């Protein structure tokens, strides 16, 4: 086993790529990324190394250099409710 992590260098819109092998849940702020180490819900670690800062949307696919893909999902976050008169 080599110890090298797979690397995601490409992003595809939802439905425009291979069926995802796993998923990663990221908050709104975490979905704005360029380079980072992530871990999927299934426990698989991988690197993201995109050409520029990218705002990932829920449903986007990260294409890994090993041929697999990981779906991006929105993580649950606390929200503030503002109401008016």
C-alpha positions in Angstrom: 0.0 0.0 0.0 1.5 3.3 -1.1 0.1 5.7 1.4 -0.5 8.4 -1.3 -4.0 9.8 -1.1 -6.1 10.1 -4.2 -6.4 13.7 -5.5 -9.5 15.6 -6.8 -8.5 18.1 -9.5 -11.8 18.4 -11.3 -15.4 19.3 -10.4 -18.5 18.3 -12.3 -22.1 19.5 -11.8 -24.6 17.1 -10.4 -25.5 14.5 -12.9 -22.6 15.3 -15.1 -20.1 12.6 -14.1 -19.7 9.0 -12.8 -21.9 7.8 -10.0 -20.3 8.8 -6.8 -18.5 6.2 -4.7 -19.0 8.2 -1.5 -20.0 11.6 -0.2 -18.5 14.4 1.8 -20.7 16.9 3.8 -19.4 20.4 4.0 -20.7 23.6 5.5 -21.4 26.6 3.3 -18.0 28.1 4.2 -16.2 24.8 3.7 -17.6 24.5 0.2 -15.5 27.4 -0.9 -12.1 25.7 -1.4 -9.0 25.3 -3.5 -6.8 22.9 -1.7 -7.7 20.8 1.3 -7.6 17.3 2.8 -11.1 15.9 3.2 -12.6 12.7 4.6 -15.7 11.1 3.2 -18.7 9.9 5.2 -17.3 6.4 4.6 -13.9 7.3 6.1 -11.9 7.6 2.9 -9.3 10.5 3.0 -8.4 12.4 -0.2 -6.9 15.7 -1.3 -8.6 18.4 -3.2 -6.2 20.4 -5.4 -8.2 22.6 -7.8 -6.7 25.2 -10.2 -8.6 28.1 -8.5 -10.8 28.8 -5.5 -14.1 27.1 -6.3 -17.6 27.5 -4.7 -18.9 23.9 -4.7 -22.6 23.4 -4.7 -24.6 20.6 -3.1 -24.6 17.8 -5.6 -21.4 18.7 -7.3 -18.9 15.8 -7.9 -15.2 15.8 -7.1 -13.4 13.6 -9.7 -10.5 11.8 -8.1 -7.4 10.7 -10.1 -8.1 7.1 -9.2 -11.3 7.2 -11.4 -13.8 7.5 -8.6 -15.9 10.4 -7.6 -17.2 11.9 -4.4 -20.5 13.8 -4.1 -20.6 17.1 -2.2 -23.5 17.6 0.2 -24.5 20.5 2.4 -23.8 19.8 6.1 -26.4 20.8 8.6 -25.7 24.2 10.1 -27.4 26.3 12.7 -29.5 29.1 11.2 -30.7 32.3 12.5 -34.3 33.3 11.8 -35.1 37.0 11.4 -38.7 38.2 11.4 -40.2 41.6 11.0 -43.4 43.3 12.1 
